[in-house]
Amino acid sequence: MSVIKFSYNILKKTRDDSLKWEIADFLENNKNTSIYFLNAHGVNMAIRNKQFADIINKGDYLLRDGIGVQLAFKFLKLGETKNLNGTDLIPKIIDQYKDKKIAIFGASDEVLKAAKAKLEAEGFTNIALTLHGFYDEQKYIEACKDYAPDIVMICMGMPRQEILSEQLKPYTKLIICAGGWADFYSGIKVRAPAWVQKANIEWLHRLAKEPRRLGKRYSIDIIYYFYNILRIWAVSRKIEK
């Protein structure tokens, strides 16, 4: 299967998973569950990195994150879904598991310390383990084997967190690829005002705050993204005939 056709299937999976999404009791379903989020950067990554694409395509939930994928859905006539970005959704997921053993991997020690303190203040009683994002993969695998956390949140960015999740999934009940969640939840990074979020221009706020890190993603990569969506559209027309 061509990478473009596969990317179209990934977008359809994201649409389907986002529509069927509900806050479920993951730890009682007798399976190891993975949750991933797809934004415009993730679509580009799926086209560039087959391993990443394969992992998110077989994940239990692949959820729409951001205006870029919403625009792709409209252009490809895939319908509409809620914006299920991790920064907003992850606190709602873990809120039902305040007594469960939680591990957070990624981000910096400063961010992890602040996130752990906030979680404990909000009633989470078993933050079993936090490890910054600069170890090699074996460190996280051994930590999961030793601590057996119920929930693992990986805050390392794409594609590293998704590739690592595949290795950690056998050792936990629920694994969430959380991206920048810990940075925002901890308060180390500040989110855009509510009106900016509602206007779907939070990306512009982030770009203004971190121009060096995000400049390429929100300029050259955006052009590449819409070029890829056009390629996907051309393939989708043939598939749907």
C-alpha positions in Angstrom: 0.0 0.0 0.0 1.3 3.5 -0.9 2.2 5.8 1.9 -0.4 8.3 0.7 -3.2 5.7 0.7 -2.1 4.5 4.1 -2.2 8.2 5.4 -5.8 8.4 4.1 -6.6 5.3 6.1 -5.0 6.9 9.2 -7.1 10.0 8.8 -10.3 7.8 8.5 -9.2 6.0 11.6 -8.8 9.3 13.4 -12.3 10.3 12.3 -13.8 7.0 13.4 -12.0 6.9 16.8 -12.8 10.5 17.5 -16.5 9.9 16.8 -16.7 6.8 19.0 -14.6 8.3 21.8 -15.9 8.3 25.3 -14.4 8.5 28.7 -14.4 4.8 29.5 -13.1 2.8 32.4 -9.9 1.7 30.6 -8.5 -0.2 33.6 -11.4 -2.5 33.8 -11.5 -3.7 30.2 -8.9 -6.4 30.5 -6.7 -5.2 27.8 -3.7 -2.9 27.4 -4.9 0.3 25.8 -3.0 2.9 23.9 -4.2 6.5 23.2 -2.6 8.6 20.5 -3.3 12.1 19.1 -3.1 13.2 15.5 -2.3 16.8 14.5 -1.0 18.2 11.3 2.6 17.5 12.4 1.6 13.9 13.0 0.2 13.6 9.4 3.5 14.8 8.0 5.3 12.4 10.4 3.2 9.5 9.2 4.2 10.2 5.6 7.9 10.4 6.6 8.2 7.6 9.1 6.6 4.2 8.4 7.3 2.8 11.9 5.4 5.8 13.4 2.5 5.4 10.9 2.2 1.7 11.6 2.1 2.2 15.4 -0.6 4.9 15.4 -2.7 3.0 12.9 -3.0 0.0 15.1 -3.4 2.0 18.3 -6.7 1.6 20.3 -7.6 5.3 20.0 -6.2 7.9 17.5 -7.9 11.2 18.3 -8.1 14.5 16.3 -5.9 17.3 17.7 -6.2 20.7 16.2 -7.5 22.8 13.4 -5.2 21.3 10.7 -6.8 17.9 10.8 -10.2 19.4 11.1 -9.6 21.3 7.8 -8.3 18.0 6.2 -11.5 16.2 7.3 -13.6 18.9 5.6 -11.6 18.9 2.4 -11.7 15.1 2.2 -15.4 15.1 3.1 -14.8 12.9 6.2 -17.2 14.9 8.4 -16.5 16.7 11.6 -15.4 15.6 15.1 -14.7 17.3 18.4 -11.2 18.7 18.9 -9.8 16.1 21.3 -6.4 17.6 22.1 -4.4 16.0 24.8 -3.9 19.1 26.9 -7.6 19.3 27.6 -8.5 15.6 27.4 -5.8 13.9 29.4 -6.8 15.5 32.8 -10.4 14.2 32.2 -9.1 10.7 31.5 -6.8 10.4 34.5 -9.3 12.1 36.9 -11.1 8.8 37.3 -7.9 7.0 38.4 -6.7 9.1 41.3 -5.7 6.0 43.3 -3.9 4.2 40.5 -0.2 3.9 40.0 0.9 6.5 37.5 4.3 7.0 35.7 5.2 10.1 33.7 8.1 9.9 31.3 9.5 12.8 29.3 9.8 16.6 29.7 12.4 18.1 32.1 12.9 17.5 35.8 11.5 21.0 36.5 8.3 20.2 34.6 7.9 16.8 36.2 8.4 18.1 39.7 5.7 20.8 39.2 3.3 18.4 37.5 3.7 15.8 40.3 3.0 18.5 42.9 -0.1 19.6 41.1 -1.4 16.1 40.7 -0.9 15.3 44.3 -2.6 18.6 45.3 -5.6 17.5 43.2 -5.9 14.1 45.0 -3.7 11.7 43.0 -2.3 9.5 45.7 0.2 7.2 43.8 2.5 9.0 41.4 4.9 6.1 41.4 7.6 7.3 39.0 8.7 10.3 37.0 11.7 10.2 34.6 12.9 13.0 32.4 13.0 12.5 28.7 16.7 12.2 28.2 17.4 8.6 29.0 17.7 5.8 26.5 14.7 3.6 25.9 15.9 0.7 28.0 15.7 2.9 31.1 12.0 3.4 30.7 11.4 -0.3 29.9 13.2 -1.4 33.0 11.3 1.2 35.1 8.0 -0.2 33.9 9.0 -3.7 34.6 10.1 -2.7 38.1 7.2 -0.4 39.1 4.3 -2.0 37.1 2.4 1.3 36.7 -1.3 1.2 35.8 -1.0 4.3 33.6 2.0 5.6 31.7 2.0 9.1 30.2 4.9 9.7 27.7 5.7 13.4 27.1 8.5 13.3 24.5 7.0 14.5 21.2 6.6 12.6 17.9 7.8 10.1 16.9 9.8 9.0 19.9 6.9 8.8 22.3 4.9 6.6 20.0 7.8 4.3 19.2 8.5 4.0 22.9 4.9 3.3 23.7 5.0 0.2 21.6 7.8 -1.1 23.8 6.1 -0.2 27.1 2.5 -1.3 26.3 2.9 -4.8 27.6 3.9 -3.5 31.1 0.9 -1.1 31.8 -2.9 -1.1 31.4 -3.1 2.4 29.9 -0.5 4.2 27.9 -1.0 7.8 26.7 1.3 9.6 24.2 0.9 13.0 25.9 3.2 15.3 23.9 3.4 18.7 25.7 0.7 17.9 28.3 3.1 18.0 31.2 4.5 21.4 30.2 1.1 23.0 30.2 -0.4 21.1 33.1 2.5 21.9 35.3 2.2 25.6 34.5 5.7 25.9 33.3 4.2 26.8 29.9 1.1 29.0 29.8 -1.7 28.2 27.3 -3.3 30.8 25.1 -6.4 32.8 26.5 -9.7 31.0 26.2 -10.8 33.2 23.3 -7.7 32.3 21.3 -8.4 28.6 21.9 -12.0 29.0 20.7 -10.9 30.9 17.6 -8.7 27.9 16.7 -5.5 30.0 16.6 -3.8 28.6 19.7 -1.0 27.5 17.3 -0.3 31.2 16.7 0.1 31.9 20.4 2.5 29.0 20.7 4.5 30.2 17.7 4.8 33.7 19.3 6.1 32.1 22.5 8.5 29.6 20.9 9.4 31.0 17.4 12.8 29.1 17.2 11.4 25.7 18.1 8.1 26.0 16.3 8.9 28.3 13.4 9.6 25.6 10.8 6.6 23.5 12.0 4.2 26.5 11.4 5.7 27.7 8.2 7.5 25.2 5.9 5.8 22.2 7.5 2.4 23.7 7.1 2.9 24.1 3.4 4.2 20.5 3.2 1.1 19.4 5.2 -1.4 21.0 2.8 0.6 19.6 -0.2 0.2 16.1 1.5 -3.5 16.6 2.0 -3.8 17.4 -1.7 -2.0 14.2 -2.5 -4.3 12.3 -0.1 -7.3 13.9 -1.7 -6.2 12.7 -5.2 -5.8 9.2 -4.0 -9.1 9.3 -2.0 -11.0 10.1 -5.2 -9.8 6.9 -6.8 -10.5 4.9 -3.7 -14.0 6.1 -3.2 -15.1 5.7 -6.8 
